[in-house]
Amino acid sequence: MSITDLGSDSPPQELVADVFARDCGSRAAFEVVTSKWASLALLALGEGSYRFNALRRRVQGVSEKMLSQTLQALERDGMVTRDVVTTIPPRVEYALTPLGEGVAKKLRALADLLEGAAAEGALGQAAAEPGEEEPGEGRA
C-alpha cells in the first residue's frame, strides 16, 4: 500500500466493478445479457414465468439447445430461477430474480424504443430484408 492510499476512502481498484475491465464479473454478465437470445428470454420472462416449451414458442426462432444454454447462463449469473415442480410429469418453470427483473425493465425500455423507431421507419437499411432495395434507391 502506498502513502497516497492511506488517506483514501475509495476501495482498492481490484474491488471496483467496471464493465470495461476485461476480468470484471459484470463484463461477463453483460456479455450474456446482450446476446440476442438472452435479451429476448429476459424480455419474455419479464411478462411472467414460463415453462421451457412455452418460452421457446414465445422467443421465436431459438433452438432448444440454444435456449437451454442461455437459461443456464442466466441462472448462473443470478438473473433467472429454475423451479422444478414435482408433478407427473415433472414441470420446470423459469422466472426472473430481482436482478433479472431490473435488467428486464431496462431491456423493455430499449425494446420499446426500437419497436417505435421500426414502426416509424427510422431504423433504415437494417430493417430491410436482405437483398431488398430501400424505396427510392435505384441501381446506377
C-alpha positions as CSV (number, residue, x, y, z in Angstrom):
1,M,0.0,0.0,0.0
2,S,1.4,3.4,-0.9
3,I,1.3,6.5,1.2
4,T,-1.2,8.1,-1.1
5,D,-3.6,5.2,-0.5
6,L,-3.6,5.7,3.3
7,G,-5.9,8.7,3.3
8,S,-8.1,7.5,0.6
9,D,-11.7,6.4,1.3
10,S,-12.2,4.7,-2.0
11,P,-12.0,0.9,-2.3
12,P,-8.9,-0.7,-3.8
13,Q,-9.1,-0.8,-7.6
14,E,-9.4,-4.6,-7.8
15,L,-12.8,-4.3,-5.8
16,V,-14.3,-1.7,-8.2
17,A,-16.8,-3.1,-10.7
18,D,-16.1,-1.9,-14.2
19,V,-17.8,-3.4,-17.2
20,F,-14.9,-2.1,-19.4
21,A,-12.4,-4.1,-17.4
22,R,-11.5,-7.5,-19.1
23,D,-11.6,-9.5,-15.8
24,C,-14.7,-7.9,-14.2
25,G,-17.6,-10.2,-13.4
26,S,-20.0,-7.5,-14.5
27,R,-18.5,-7.7,-18.0
28,A,-19.2,-11.5,-18.3
29,A,-22.8,-10.9,-17.2
30,F,-23.0,-8.0,-19.7
31,E,-21.9,-10.3,-22.5
32,V,-24.6,-12.9,-21.6
33,V,-27.4,-10.3,-21.2
34,T,-26.6,-8.6,-24.5
35,S,-26.7,-11.8,-26.5
36,K,-29.7,-11.9,-28.8
37,W,-31.3,-15.0,-27.2
38,A,-30.7,-13.9,-23.6
39,S,-32.2,-10.5,-24.2
40,L,-35.3,-11.9,-25.7
41,A,-35.6,-14.6,-23.0
42,L,-35.3,-11.9,-20.3
43,L,-37.9,-9.8,-22.1
44,A,-40.3,-12.7,-22.3
45,L,-39.7,-13.6,-18.6
46,G,-40.5,-10.0,-17.8
47,E,-44.1,-10.9,-18.7
48,G,-44.2,-13.7,-16.1
49,S,-42.9,-17.2,-15.5
50,Y,-42.7,-19.7,-18.4
51,R,-42.3,-23.4,-18.8
52,F,-39.4,-24.3,-21.2
53,N,-41.5,-25.1,-24.3
54,A,-43.8,-22.1,-23.8
55,L,-40.8,-19.8,-23.5
56,R,-39.3,-21.4,-26.7
57,R,-42.6,-20.6,-28.6
58,R,-42.5,-17.1,-27.2
59,V,-39.0,-16.5,-28.4
60,Q,-39.5,-17.4,-32.0
61,G,-36.5,-18.9,-33.8
62,V,-34.4,-20.1,-30.9
63,S,-33.4,-23.7,-30.9
64,E,-34.0,-25.9,-27.9
65,K,-30.2,-26.3,-27.4
66,M,-29.6,-22.5,-27.6
67,L,-32.4,-21.7,-25.2
68,S,-31.2,-24.3,-22.7
69,Q,-27.7,-22.9,-22.8
70,T,-29.0,-19.3,-22.5
71,L,-31.2,-20.1,-19.5
72,Q,-28.3,-21.9,-17.8
73,A,-26.1,-18.9,-18.3
74,L,-28.8,-16.5,-17.0
75,E,-29.3,-18.8,-14.0
76,R,-25.6,-18.9,-13.3
77,D,-25.5,-15.1,-13.4
78,G,-28.3,-14.8,-10.9
79,M,-31.0,-13.4,-13.2
80,V,-33.2,-16.5,-13.7
81,T,-34.5,-19.1,-11.3
82,R,-35.3,-22.7,-12.4
83,D,-38.1,-24.2,-10.3
84,V,-38.7,-28.0,-10.7
85,V,-42.3,-28.8,-9.8
86,T,-42.7,-32.4,-8.7
87,T,-45.8,-33.4,-10.6
88,I,-46.4,-36.2,-13.0
89,P,-44.9,-35.5,-15.5
90,P,-42.4,-33.2,-13.8
91,R,-42.6,-29.5,-14.7
92,V,-39.9,-26.9,-14.9
93,E,-40.7,-23.2,-14.7
94,Y,-38.4,-20.3,-15.2
95,A,-38.8,-16.9,-13.6
96,L,-36.8,-13.7,-13.0
97,T,-34.9,-13.0,-9.9
98,P,-35.0,-9.4,-8.6
99,L,-31.8,-8.7,-10.5
100,G,-33.3,-10.2,-13.6
101,E,-36.4,-8.1,-13.2
102,G,-34.3,-4.9,-13.1
103,V,-32.4,-6.0,-16.2
104,A,-35.6,-6.9,-18.0
105,K,-37.1,-3.5,-17.3
106,K,-34.1,-1.8,-18.8
107,L,-34.3,-4.1,-21.8
108,R,-38.0,-3.5,-22.2
109,A,-37.3,0.3,-22.4
110,L,-34.8,-0.4,-25.1
111,A,-37.1,-2.8,-27.0
112,D,-39.9,-0.2,-26.8
113,L,-37.6,2.5,-28.3
114,L,-36.5,0.2,-31.1
115,E,-40.1,-1.0,-31.8
116,G,-41.3,2.6,-32.0
117,A,-38.4,3.5,-34.3
118,A,-39.2,0.5,-36.5
119,A,-42.9,1.5,-36.7
120,E,-41.8,5.0,-37.8
121,G,-39.4,3.6,-40.4
122,A,-36.5,5.2,-38.6
123,L,-34.3,2.1,-38.5
124,G,-33.1,2.5,-42.1
125,Q,-31.4,-0.2,-44.1
126,A,-31.1,-2.7,-41.2
127,A,-34.9,-3.1,-41.2
128,A,-35.0,-4.1,-44.9
129,E,-34.9,-7.7,-45.9
130,P,-31.6,-9.0,-47.2
131,G,-31.3,-8.4,-50.9
132,E,-34.1,-5.9,-51.0
133,E,-33.5,-2.3,-52.0
134,E,-34.8,0.6,-49.9
135,P,-37.6,2.6,-51.6
136,G,-36.2,5.3,-53.7
137,E,-32.9,3.5,-54.3
138,G,-32.1,2.5,-57.8
139,R,-29.1,0.9,-59.4
140,A,-26.8,3.2,-61.2
